[in-house]
């Protein structure tokens, strides 16, 4: 059986692998992408059902990385980027059986029932002047408590972090999870002053760019701001990237083994027909989950495989629930709500009001909500049956949102060990991983366990890694 010989092989067809493979192909590199599933996208999948547009994984994105913005521009002929409805600006936190708006300005902060008067004073004092970061690595909870007090850390901060990492602020590292925030924390005693100075600097930079300042053309303005998605769902972005790879995309192709050779790497794959197909490449890029990377890397480096297996990940359950609009009395105007650590008896992590954010995700006479369960709040959720999860979710939501009828649509998505937990010591662990793989000069890893879990982070790392594999011009 002949080998399919390539310069670069990318293993894994999530957003990381798709971005890297497309970037390489677009630069003229001989590349192919191998994906075990029937279709690409990883957790980024979209389904149309009964008039609803269901996001199975990520729901929306804030464009903050230049690499992601360039990727959207490259595929803009095939996808329509849409911006969230203005109503989505309102955010809520569950507290003591009710939903309370997250304060968006100082006056709202003074009136919020989310915090006691003493906690509000402590927060305002911390914004003006508080202790900077010390020498030791801190958890997010330790840093938030040092700056703003225990109540803010337990309520506002823990809820926000749960919505991002599905994790525990008492274990997650500020430095690993939010390196930019950590750098600010080490430099200034006044977060408020730093924010004002940064805002003024951005305004000045924007004015210089607009005028050109006599030194050439103005810089290109930001094309997309705020929350965005794709008109057909984020899964459409993955589909378009897969189509652009054409014959260089091989789905239903599971990599079973990887072996180092004198000329690079030899791969044995199981195809959709159930037969073995050998591949060979000079350079290899692994873009799957952390546990899939552990399986494939272990024969090449037992130490690297052990480090990858030791990375803790949280599981997540996403329930898409559709209701008749007449059965939901709550207006659900806004983005949704999150649940803080200080509410341990509430069974949900949070919820998004999907059709309030993107109205076309549901028919006009329906409401669509996305419920999140699991994470560090409820690690055993992924082991429950669909009926058990639905009953638990409805038991919490019916009184809160005044829901009188049963859902007309139920969609349960399970993501086991899907979200890497950047706990204390995580940066050192990743450095040890890179050291263990240093002898495998043509083996590269990308994914949400390396430099951030968001789509922006994954696209940035994939682009940077692909650039390293593109031969210099000329």
WOHU-V361807 format. One record per residue. N is the residue number from 1. PHI is phi as a letter, one per 40 degrees, with the letter a starting at -180 (none if undefined). OMEGA is omega in radians with two decimals (* if undefined). NEAR is the number of other C-alpha atoms within 12 Angstrom. Layout:
# WOHU-V361807
n-><N & N>
phi-><PHI & PHI>
omega-><OMEGA & OMEGA>
near-><NEAR & NEAR>
This chain:
# WOHU-V361807
n-><1 & 2 & 3 & 4 & 5 & 6 & 7 & 8 & 9 & 10 & 11 & 12 & 13 & 14 & 15 & 16 & 17 & 18 & 19 & 20 & 21 & 22 & 23 & 24 & 25 & 26 & 27 & 28 & 29 & 30 & 31 & 32 & 33 & 34 & 35 & 36 & 37 & 38 & 39 & 40 & 41 & 42 & 43 & 44 & 45 & 46 & 47 & 48 & 49 & 50 & 51 & 52 & 53 & 54 & 55 & 56 & 57 & 58 & 59 & 60 & 61 & 62 & 63 & 64 & 65 & 66 & 67 & 68 & 69 & 70 & 71 & 72 & 73 & 74 & 75 & 76 & 77 & 78 & 79 & 80 & 81 & 82 & 83 & 84 & 85 & 86 & 87 & 88 & 89 & 90 & 91 & 92 & 93 & 94 & 95 & 96 & 97 & 98 & 99 & 100 & 101 & 102 & 103 & 104 & 105 & 106 & 107 & 108 & 109 & 110 & 111 & 112 & 113 & 114 & 115 & 116 & 117 & 118 & 119 & 120 & 121 & 122 & 123 & 124 & 125 & 126 & 127 & 128 & 129 & 130 & 131 & 132 & 133 & 134 & 135 & 136 & 137 & 138 & 139 & 140 & 141 & 142 & 143 & 144 & 145 & 146 & 147 & 148 & 149 & 150 & 151 & 152 & 153 & 154 & 155 & 156 & 157 & 158 & 159 & 160 & 161 & 162 & 163 & 164 & 165 & 166 & 167 & 168 & 169 & 170 & 171 & 172 & 173 & 174 & 175 & 176 & 177 & 178 & 179 & 180 & 181 & 182 & 183 & 184 & 185 & 186 & 187 & 188 & 189 & 190 & 191 & 192 & 193 & 194 & 195 & 196 & 197 & 198 & 199 & 200 & 201 & 202 & 203 & 204 & 205 & 206 & 207 & 208 & 209 & 210 & 211 & 212 & 213 & 214 & 215 & 216 & 217 & 218 & 219 & 220 & 221 & 222 & 223 & 224 & 225 & 226 & 227 & 228 & 229 & 230 & 231 & 232 & 233 & 234 & 235 & 236 & 237 & 238 & 239 & 240 & 241 & 242 & 243 & 244 & 245 & 246 & 247 & 248 & 249 & 250 & 251 & 252 & 253 & 254 & 255 & 256 & 257 & 258 & 259 & 260 & 261 & 262 & 263 & 264 & 265 & 266 & 267 & 268 & 269 & 270 & 271 & 272 & 273 & 274 & 275 & 276 & 277 & 278 & 279 & 280 & 281 & 282 & 283 & 284 & 285 & 286 & 287 & 288 & 289 & 290 & 291 & 292 & 293 & 294 & 295 & 296 & 297 & 298 & 299 & 300 & 301 & 302 & 303 & 304 & 305 & 306 & 307 & 308 & 309 & 310 & 311 & 312 & 313 & 314 & 315 & 316 & 317 & 318 & 319 & 320 & 321 & 322 & 323 & 324 & 325 & 326 & 327 & 328 & 329 & 330 & 331 & 332 & 333 & 334 & 335 & 336 & 337 & 338 & 339 & 340 & 341 & 342 & 343 & 344 & 345 & 346 & 347 & 348 & 349 & 350 & 351 & 352 & 353 & 354 & 355 & 356 & 357 & 358 & 359 & 360 & 361 & 362 & 363 & 364 & 365 & 366 & 367 & 368 & 369 & 370 & 371 & 372 & 373 & 374 & 375 & 376 & 377 & 378 & 379 & 380 & 381 & 382 & 383 & 384 & 385 & 386 & 387 & 388 & 389 & 390 & 391 & 392 & 393 & 394 & 395 & 396 & 397 & 398 & 399 & 400 & 401 & 402 & 403 & 404 & 405 & 406 & 407 & 408 & 409 & 410 & 411 & 412 & 413 & 414 & 415 & 416 & 417 & 418 & 419 & 420 & 421 & 422 & 423 & 424 & 425 & 426 & 427 & 428 & 429 & 430 & 431 & 432 & 433 & 434 & 435 & 436 & 437 & 438 & 439 & 440 & 441 & 442 & 443 & 444 & 445 & 446 & 447 & 448 & 449 & 450 & 451 & 452 & 453 & 454 & 455 & 456 & 457 & 458 & 459 & 460 & 461 & 462 & 463 & 464 & 465 & 466 & 467 & 468 & 469 & 470 & 471 & 472 & 473 & 474>
phi-><none & c & c & c & c & b & c & b & b & b & b & h & b & c & c & c & c & c & c & c & c & c & c & c & c & c & c & g & c & c & b & b & b & b & b & c & c & c & a & c & h & g & c & c & b & b & b & c & a & f & g & c & b & b & c & c & b & d & b & a & b & b & c & b & b & d & c & c & c & c & c & c & c & c & b & c & c & b & b & b & c & b & b & c & c & d & c & c & c & c & b & b & b & c & a & f & g & b & b & b & c & c & d & b & a & d & c & c & c & c & c & c & c & c & b & c & d & c & c & c & c & c & c & c & c & c & c & c & a & a & c & c & c & c & c & c & c & b & c & c & c & c & c & c & c & c & c & b & h & c & c & c & c & c & b & c & c & c & c & c & c & d & c & b & b & f & b & b & c & c & b & c & c & c & c & c & c & b & d & c & c & c & c & c & c & c & b & b & c & b & d & c & c & c & c & c & c & c & c & c & c & c & c & c & c & c & c & c & c & c & c & g & f & g & b & h & c & c & c & c & c & c & c & b & b & g & c & b & a & b & d & c & g & c & c & c & c & c & c & c & c & c & c & c & c & f & c & c & b & b & c & f & b & c & c & c & a & b & b & c & b & c & b & h & a & b & b & b & b & b & c & c & c & g & c & c & b & c & b & a & a & c & b & b & b & c & b & c & c & c & c & c & c & c & c & c & c & d & c & c & a & c & c & c & c & c & c & c & c & c & c & c & b & c & c & b & b & b & b & c & b & b & b & c & d & c & c & b & c & c & c & f & c & i & c & h & b & b & b & c & c & c & b & c & c & c & c & b & c & i & a & b & c & d & c & c & c & b & d & c & c & a & d & c & c & b & b & b & b & b & b & b & b & g & g & c & c & a & c & c & d & c & c & c & c & d & c & c & c & c & c & c & c & c & c & c & c & d & c & c & b & f & c & b & b & c & c & c & a & b & b & b & b & b & b & c & f & b & b & d & b & c & c & d & g & c & c & c & c & c & c & c & c & c & c & c & c & c & c & c & c & b & b & b & b & b & i & c & c & b & b & h & c & c & d & d & c & c & c & c & c & c & c & c & c & c & c & c & c & c & c & c & c & g>
omega-><-3.08 & 3.09 & 2.93 & -3.03 & 3.13 & 3.01 & -3.14 & 2.97 & 3.06 & -3.14 & 3.14 & -3.05 & 2.95 & -3.09 & 3.12 & -3.11 & 3.13 & -3.14 & -3.11 & -3.10 & 3.13 & 3.14 & 3.13 & 3.14 & -3.13 & 3.12 & 3.08 & 3.12 & 3.09 & -3.00 & 2.93 & -3.13 & 3.13 & -3.12 & -3.08 & -3.07 & 3.12 & 3.12 & -3.08 & 3.07 & -3.09 & 3.12 & -3.10 & -3.09 & 3.12 & 3.13 & 3.01 & -3.12 & 3.05 & 3.12 & 3.11 & 2.98 & -3.00 & 2.99 & -3.09 & -3.12 & 3.13 & -3.06 & -3.14 & -3.09 & 2.90 & -3.11 & -3.14 & 3.11 & 3.14 & -3.13 & 3.13 & 3.11 & 3.10 & 3.11 & 3.10 & 3.13 & -3.12 & -3.11 & -3.03 & 3.07 & -3.04 & 3.12 & 3.09 & 3.10 & -3.14 & -3.13 & -3.11 & 3.08 & -3.12 & 3.14 & -3.08 & -3.14 & -3.12 & 3.11 & -3.08 & 3.05 & 3.09 & 3.10 & 3.05 & 3.05 & -3.12 & 3.07 & -3.12 & -3.14 & 3.05 & -3.12 & -3.13 & 3.11 & -3.04 & -3.13 & 3.09 & 3.11 & -3.12 & -3.06 & -3.05 & 3.05 & 3.13 & -3.08 & 3.02 & 3.13 & -3.13 & 3.12 & 3.09 & 3.12 & 3.13 & 3.11 & -3.14 & 3.11 & 3.13 & 3.09 & -3.13 & -3.13 & 3.11 & -3.03 & 3.07 & 3.12 & 3.10 & -3.04 & -3.04 & 3.11 & -3.09 & 2.95 & 3.07 & 3.14 & 3.14 & -3.13 & -3.14 & 3.12 & 3.12 & -3.09 & -2.90 & 3.09 & -3.06 & -3.04 & 3.10 & 3.14 & -3.09 & -3.05 & -3.04 & -3.03 & -3.10 & 3.11 & -3.13 & -3.10 & 3.08 & 3.13 & -3.13 & -3.03 & -3.04 & -3.01 & -3.06 & -3.11 & 3.11 & -3.12 & -3.10 & -3.11 & 3.08 & -3.09 & -3.10 & -3.08 & -3.06 & -3.08 & 3.13 & 3.08 & 3.13 & 3.14 & 3.09 & -3.12 & 3.14 & -2.97 & -2.96 & 3.01 & -3.07 & 3.07 & -3.14 & 3.13 & 3.13 & 3.12 & 3.13 & 3.12 & 3.14 & 3.13 & 3.11 & 3.12 & 3.12 & 3.11 & 3.14 & 3.13 & 3.14 & 3.13 & 3.10 & -3.13 & -3.12 & -3.12 & -3.06 & 3.09 & 3.09 & -3.07 & 3.08 & -3.05 & 3.11 & 3.11 & -3.09 & -3.14 & 3.10 & -3.08 & -3.10 & 3.12 & 3.11 & -3.12 & 3.12 & 2.99 & 3.05 & -3.06 & 3.13 & -3.11 & -3.11 & 3.08 & 3.12 & 3.09 & 3.11 & -3.14 & -3.14 & 3.11 & 3.10 & 3.12 & -3.14 & 3.06 & 3.07 & -3.10 & 3.11 & 3.03 & 3.12 & 3.09 & -3.03 & -3.09 & -3.07 & 3.10 & -3.12 & -3.11 & 3.04 & 3.13 & 3.09 & 3.10 & 3.10 & -3.07 & 3.14 & -3.06 & 3.04 & -3.09 & 3.00 & -3.06 & 2.99 & -3.06 & -3.13 & 3.12 & -3.14 & -3.13 & 3.09 & 3.11 & 3.11 & 3.02 & 3.06 & 3.14 & 3.06 & -3.11 & -3.01 & -3.13 & 3.13 & -3.01 & -3.13 & 3.12 & -3.11 & -3.11 & 3.03 & 3.07 & 3.12 & -3.13 & -3.06 & -3.07 & -3.03 & 3.12 & 3.13 & 3.13 & -3.12 & 3.13 & 3.13 & 3.11 & 3.12 & 3.12 & 3.14 & 3.13 & -3.09 & -3.12 & -3.12 & 3.12 & 3.10 & 3.06 & -3.08 & 3.02 & 3.06 & 3.04 & 2.96 & -3.10 & 3.09 & -3.12 & 2.90 & -3.11 & -3.11 & -3.12 & -3.13 & -3.09 & 3.14 & -3.10 & -3.14 & 3.07 & -3.12 & -3.08 & -3.07 & -3.13 & 3.06 & -3.07 & -3.10 & 3.10 & -3.09 & 3.09 & -3.02 & -3.08 & 3.11 & -2.94 & -3.06 & 3.01 & -3.11 & -3.08 & 3.02 & 3.05 & -2.90 & -3.07 & 2.98 & 3.14 & 3.10 & -3.02 & -3.09 & 3.13 & 3.12 & 3.02 & -3.05 & -3.13 & -3.13 & 2.98 & 3.13 & 3.10 & 3.11 & -3.12 & 3.13 & 3.14 & 3.10 & -3.09 & 3.12 & 3.12 & -3.06 & -3.05 & -3.08 & -3.06 & -3.08 & -3.12 & -3.12 & 3.10 & 3.10 & -3.13 & 3.13 & 3.13 & -3.14 & -3.14 & 3.14 & -3.14 & -3.11 & 3.10 & 3.12 & -2.99 & -3.06 & -3.13 & -3.07 & -3.07 & 3.13 & -3.14 & -3.07 & -3.07 & 3.09 & 3.12 & 3.06 & 3.10 & 3.07 & 3.13 & -3.09 & 3.12 & -3.14 & 3.09 & -3.11 & 3.10 & -3.00 & -3.01 & 3.12 & -3.13 & -3.11 & -3.06 & 3.10 & -3.13 & -3.06 & -3.13 & 3.12 & 3.12 & 3.13 & 3.06 & 3.09 & 3.10 & 3.13 & 3.11 & -3.13 & -3.13 & -3.02 & 3.14 & 3.10 & -2.95 & -3.10 & 3.06 & -3.09 & 3.08 & 2.99 & -3.14 & -3.02 & 3.13 & -3.03 & -3.06 & 3.12 & -3.02 & -3.04 & 3.06 & 3.09 & -3.11 & -3.11 & 3.13 & 3.12 & -3.12 & 3.12 & 3.13 & 3.13 & -3.13 & 3.11 & 3.13 & 3.12 & -3.08 & 3.13 & 3.13 & 3.11 & -3.13 & 3.10 & *>
near-><9 & 11 & 16 & 27 & 24 & 27 & 30 & 42 & 47 & 55 & 52 & 46 & 49 & 45 & 51 & 51 & 49 & 53 & 50 & 50 & 51 & 42 & 42 & 34 & 32 & 25 & 20 & 21 & 28 & 29 & 40 & 41 & 52 & 47 & 39 & 30 & 26 & 21 & 31 & 39 & 38 & 37 & 34 & 34 & 31 & 34 & 22 & 22 & 21 & 18 & 21 & 33 & 37 & 40 & 41 & 34 & 36 & 40 & 40 & 35 & 31 & 25 & 30 & 22 & 25 & 23 & 28 & 35 & 29 & 23 & 35 & 33 & 20 & 22 & 27 & 20 & 14 & 21 & 24 & 22 & 33 & 28 & 27 & 32 & 25 & 18 & 22 & 28 & 23 & 25 & 32 & 35 & 41 & 38 & 30 & 19 & 18 & 23 & 30 & 30 & 30 & 35 & 22 & 16 & 12 & 16 & 12 & 16 & 25 & 22 & 18 & 24 & 25 & 35 & 33 & 19 & 17 & 18 & 27 & 30 & 20 & 27 & 33 & 26 & 21 & 29 & 29 & 21 & 21 & 27 & 25 & 28 & 28 & 17 & 10 & 16 & 27 & 33 & 34 & 42 & 36 & 32 & 38 & 39 & 30 & 28 & 34 & 36 & 30 & 29 & 29 & 38 & 34 & 34 & 38 & 43 & 38 & 42 & 40 & 33 & 38 & 42 & 38 & 33 & 42 & 42 & 42 & 41 & 40 & 28 & 30 & 37 & 33 & 38 & 33 & 33 & 38 & 28 & 20 & 14 & 23 & 27 & 19 & 24 & 34 & 26 & 18 & 25 & 24 & 26 & 30 & 23 & 19 & 22 & 19 & 15 & 15 & 15 & 14 & 14 & 14 & 14 & 14 & 16 & 18 & 19 & 16 & 18 & 19 & 18 & 15 & 16 & 15 & 10 & 11 & 11 & 13 & 16 & 17 & 14 & 15 & 16 & 21 & 26 & 18 & 21 & 24 & 31 & 36 & 36 & 27 & 30 & 37 & 38 & 35 & 33 & 40 & 38 & 32 & 32 & 39 & 38 & 25 & 26 & 33 & 20 & 15 & 30 & 34 & 36 & 32 & 26 & 33 & 34 & 38 & 27 & 27 & 33 & 28 & 27 & 17 & 13 & 18 & 25 & 34 & 32 & 36 & 28 & 31 & 24 & 23 & 20 & 12 & 12 & 16 & 22 & 27 & 27 & 39 & 32 & 33 & 31 & 38 & 45 & 44 & 42 & 45 & 42 & 39 & 39 & 30 & 30 & 39 & 31 & 25 & 39 & 41 & 26 & 19 & 27 & 27 & 18 & 22 & 33 & 26 & 26 & 30 & 36 & 26 & 24 & 34 & 30 & 32 & 35 & 31 & 43 & 44 & 39 & 42 & 44 & 43 & 39 & 35 & 23 & 28 & 19 & 22 & 28 & 20 & 22 & 20 & 32 & 29 & 31 & 34 & 38 & 40 & 41 & 45 & 40 & 39 & 29 & 24 & 20 & 17 & 28 & 33 & 45 & 47 & 44 & 40 & 38 & 43 & 42 & 39 & 31 & 35 & 39 & 30 & 28 & 38 & 32 & 24 & 19 & 20 & 30 & 41 & 43 & 48 & 44 & 42 & 49 & 45 & 41 & 40 & 39 & 36 & 29 & 26 & 22 & 34 & 29 & 20 & 20 & 16 & 22 & 16 & 18 & 34 & 33 & 20 & 24 & 38 & 32 & 20 & 28 & 36 & 23 & 18 & 27 & 31 & 22 & 28 & 20 & 23 & 23 & 28 & 24 & 27 & 29 & 32 & 31 & 35 & 30 & 31 & 26 & 32 & 34 & 37 & 39 & 41 & 42 & 35 & 28 & 24 & 32 & 27 & 20 & 26 & 29 & 18 & 20 & 34 & 25 & 17 & 24 & 28 & 18 & 15 & 26 & 22 & 26 & 35 & 35 & 44 & 43 & 45 & 39 & 45 & 39 & 32 & 33 & 32 & 34 & 42 & 31 & 32 & 34 & 42 & 35 & 35 & 43 & 35 & 26 & 33 & 39 & 25 & 23 & 32 & 26 & 14 & 10 & 7 & 4>
